[in-house]
Amino acid sequence: MIALRELLAQKFPLHEHLSSGTLPTGLDAFDQTEGGLRRGALTELAGSPGAGALFIEALLALLPREKCFAALVDGGRSFDAESGPPEALRRLLWVLCGTADLAVKAADLLLRDGNLPLIVVDLQPLPARELQRIPASTWHRFQRLVEESSTAFIVLTPRPMVEAAAVRIAIQNVWTLPAMCERRRTLLHRLRAQVFSRRNFAAVETLERRFA
Amino acid sequence: MFAVILLPQFRLQAALRLRAELCAQPVAIVDERSDKGVVLEGNEVAESSGVTTGMPSAQALARCENLTLLPRAIGQERVAQAALLEVACSLSPEVEATADGCCTIDLRMAKISDWPAWGAAVVERFAALELRARIGVGSNADLAFLAARRAAPVLVVQTPTVFLSQLAVTEIDPPPHLLALLRDWGVHTLGQLTSLPRGELASRLGPDADRLWKRAMGRTHRLLRLVRPVEEFVETFEFEQEIETTEPIFFILRRFLDQLARRLTGVHRVAAAMRLTLLLENRTTHERLFTIPAPTVDAEVLFRILRTHLDGLQLKQRPTGVWLQVDPARPDHQQLRLFESPLRDANRFGETLARLIALVGHGNVGVAEIADTHQPDRVRLAEPKFHELRAAAHTDAEENLAIGLPLRRYRPPLAAQVQVERHEPAYVVSDTAHGRVAGALGPYRISGGWWDRERWGTEEWDVEIAGNGLFRLSRQNEQWFIEGCYDAQLR
């Protein structure tokens, strides 16, 4: 069966790309503009740790619904499995790293593997100094790898830093204590996300200056 | 018809099976248990130099100074015997393990019209396993055995009397006293023996002579001692000296897998698991079990799994031998959908998983399994089995119930100093967050294990620290910790 699938992929290389499409995230601002997470593209989500954790939750909810599998490269070893739905956890490969260097290497292995349709790399808890040491060429290499697959690849960062991202989501929410009493789904809808795709990257540069 | 498969010079073949580089040189197997190290078998190059069976090793070396003397490779003899029986059992259910390197097959129920072609195909199967076989086919087991000894490499006896008449009497192993007597009478061939009247021969020389006459006529019929096929797929090799690098191990493992894949294919099985054992110089072993996510006979895939493990392996002792066992399984005939399956290539995923484990360490990769306790962060990472996961009906119930922001844990929790006012945290001092508590939710008291030594208890608070963000505090035995962060303000 594997050999047949590979043969079909060789004979009809366009099929996978055409059928790859998008994965809806539940993040309204993002889904309305982009239709969801693009497969075969690198997406960057820049924002606070709370926004990142909410986004990961949204992606986890996606797994049982879409009957797919995902990998979470946990750069800061901060993911709280008890927060996620058990049904989704069974479909999630969790890789605990602890450093940016390990996270990048783990992401590289998973991208080259090509089995998982969704790979999330969480770099938000890592120190900025460590993240700055990741060469820009790494992201370009990842983008090239992703383009050849139907994987949706998301990198969570505290500030915009992935130049090669095809789509960038910037979230600027600041949460206060009352948020802890609200339903998570409501919080997700309240995320104020600005979405930039390659088409309007001039706006991204403006955003980068604002963050700087 | 009966067929006999004979692996000539069995002990030598077994020892040289994985050492093709020695085949062109004079090589002999010696019996290490004998005082003088008697030569058991020698290859053609050695025999052409005058080395013969039963010769002391010193004499053999005197006749052929380039002679390589090898001890018996018992492990590899077992492997070769197992391979012989596997092939034989795939040809007929009625197989006798006649001797080491020899088996007899009852093919009376088989509908084979072209026996030479059938024999040639069997010889080819052995050649693929790097074994040289001779096939003899005859109307009974003894006749087939005699044919196998003279086969080059296949001999089908159509007219037993003609075939037997040319053979020497010694071919049918007569008792020594009868052999001497027959020689004195001038009887050297089976044809000469069978020309003697049977009744008179039996009355003069006794029942042994009668049995010999019947064998010489090819009329014996004996029951085969049948063996059941044992599906044991093992390959083993012991190096002459300790190994310093992994390359020789890779080389041997690759050959093992090629052989095992062929043997599995021959019996319509696939590899479901592999057990690798490295024999170390201090007589201990390094063992590892590999479960194959999608059972296969693809030697390349199986080799990559082993290679990934060995690439990241560090041993304190040098290996002296390799032992590889494959657990066979029936091929999975599950009908998958053409463009959808749990994983595109489960074996490749297994390999990636092994690489990830080598990168971040065991216990840092897997699927989260939450322990059956209320104690926080009791999570263990288990091996993912995505390929076995069956899609369950999805419900949104749990998602709808989730409240508040998800936590980002600090592992381990960070120690903090907390000033308490009116039984609530009022000021937090720590390396991560420092400031006045603007609001707090809690306390959430949880405890457990009070019935045994693993007793635990904690008091949790969700707090907003002014200018820092939202955090979870915990108090255990009057010691405060920051368990994690819900949201932190970017600086």
Contacts between the chains, C-beta under 8 A, distances in Angstrom:
chain1	res1	chain2	res2	distance
A	1	B	336	5.4
A	1	B	341	7.2
A	2	B	294	7.5
A	2	B	344	7.2
A	2	B	345	5.4
A	4	B	338	7.8
A	5	B	338	7.5
A	5	B	339	7.6
A	5	B	344	6.6
A	8	B	338	7.7
A	19	B	339	7.6
A	48	B	469	7.7
A	48	B	487	5.4
A	48	B	488	6.5
A	48	B	489	7.0
A	48	B	490	5.9
A	49	B	408	5.2
A	49	B	469	7.9
A	49	B	485	5.8
A	49	B	486	7.9
A	49	B	487	6.0
A	49	B	488	5.3
A	50	B	405	5.0
A	50	B	469	7.6
A	50	B	470	7.0
A	50	B	485	8.0
A	50	B	486	5.6
A	50	B	487	2.8
A	50	B	488	7.5
A	51	B	487	7.6
A	52	B	408	8.0
A	53	B	405	6.4
A	53	B	406	4.1
A	53	B	407	7.3
A	53	B	408	5.5
A	53	B	486	7.6
A	54	B	405	6.5
A	54	B	406	6.5
A	56	B	406	7.2
A	57	B	402	7.4
A	57	B	406	5.2
A	61	B	399	5.2
A	64	B	392	7.5
A	64	B	394	4.4
A	65	B	394	5.6
A	67	B	391	4.9
A	67	B	394	8.0
A	69	B	342	7.5
A	69	B	343	7.3
A	69	B	386	5.2
A	76	B	408	7.5
A	77	B	409	7.8
A	77	B	411	5.0
A	78	B	408	4.0
A	78	B	409	5.4
A	78	B	410	7.2
A	78	B	411	7.3
A	78	B	484	7.1
A	78	B	485	7.9
A	79	B	408	7.4
A	79	B	409	7.5
A	80	B	377	7.4
A	80	B	406	6.1
A	80	B	407	4.3
A	80	B	408	6.7
A	80	B	409	5.0
A	80	B	484	6.7
A	81	B	368	3.9
A	81	B	370	6.1
A	81	B	379	4.7
A	82	B	370	6.1
A	82	B	376	7.2
A	82	B	377	7.2
A	82	B	379	7.2
A	83	B	402	7.5
A	83	B	406	3.9
A	83	B	407	5.8
A	84	B	368	7.7
A	84	B	406	7.7
A	85	B	398	4.5
A	85	B	399	6.1
A	85	B	402	7.7
A	86	B	370	7.1
A	86	B	398	7.5
A	87	B	392	7.0
A	87	B	394	7.0
A	87	B	395	8.0
A	87	B	398	7.1
A	89	B	367	6.6
A	89	B	368	4.8
A	89	B	370	7.6
A	90	B	367	6.1
A	90	B	389	6.4
A	91	B	386	7.2
A	91	B	389	7.1
A	92	B	367	6.7
A	92	B	368	7.0
A	93	B	353	7.9
A	93	B	365	7.1
A	93	B	366	7.2
A	93	B	367	6.6
A	93	B	384	5.5
A	93	B	386	7.9
A	94	B	365	7.3
A	94	B	366	6.6
A	94	B	367	6.9
A	94	B	368	5.4
A	94	B	381	6.4
A	95	B	356	5.9
A	95	B	360	6.2
A	95	B	364	6.9
A	95	B	365	5.2
A	96	B	360	6.4
A	96	B	364	4.2
A	96	B	365	7.4
A	96	B	381	7.7
A	97	B	360	5.8
A	97	B	364	7.6
A	98	B	360	7.9
A	102	B	359	6.6
A	102	B	360	5.8
A	105	B	359	5.7
A	106	B	356	5.9
A	106	B	359	6.1
A	106	B	360	6.3
A	109	B	352	5.5
A	109	B	355	5.3
A	109	B	356	5.8
A	109	B	359	7.0
A	110	B	352	6.6
A	110	B	356	7.6
A	112	B	352	7.6
A	113	B	348	6.1
A	113	B	349	6.1
A	113	B	352	3.9
A	114	B	344	6.8
A	114	B	345	7.9
A	114	B	348	7.8
A	115	B	343	4.8
A	115	B	344	5.3
A	115	B	345	6.2
A	115	B	346	7.9
A	115	B	348	6.5
A	115	B	349	4.4
A	115	B	352	7.3
A	116	B	349	7.9
A	124	B	408	7.9
A	125	B	408	6.1
A	125	B	485	8.0
A	158	B	490	5.9
A	159	B	490	7.2
A	174	B	487	7.5
A	174	B	489	6.5
A	175	B	405	6.1
A	175	B	469	7.7
A	175	B	470	5.9
A	175	B	486	6.9
A	175	B	487	4.3
A	176	B	439	7.6
A	176	B	464	6.0
A	176	B	470	7.5
A	177	B	438	7.2
A	177	B	439	4.0
A	177	B	440	7.7
A	177	B	441	6.5
A	177	B	462	7.1
A	177	B	463	7.7
A	177	B	464	4.3
A	177	B	470	6.6
A	179	B	404	6.8
A	179	B	405	5.9
A	179	B	470	7.5
A	179	B	486	7.9
A	179	B	487	7.9
A	180	B	403	7.6
A	180	B	404	4.1
A	180	B	405	6.5
A	180	B	441	5.8
A	180	B	462	5.1
A	180	B	470	6.9
A	180	B	486	6.9
A	181	B	403	6.8
A	181	B	404	6.8
A	181	B	441	7.5
A	182	B	403	6.9
A	182	B	404	7.0
A	183	B	400	7.2
A	183	B	402	7.1
A	183	B	403	5.8
A	184	B	399	7.5
A	184	B	402	4.1
A	184	B	403	6.4
A	184	B	404	6.8
A	184	B	405	7.5
A	184	B	406	7.4
A	185	B	399	6.7
A	185	B	400	6.6
A	185	B	402	7.5
A	187	B	404	7.8
A	187	B	405	6.5
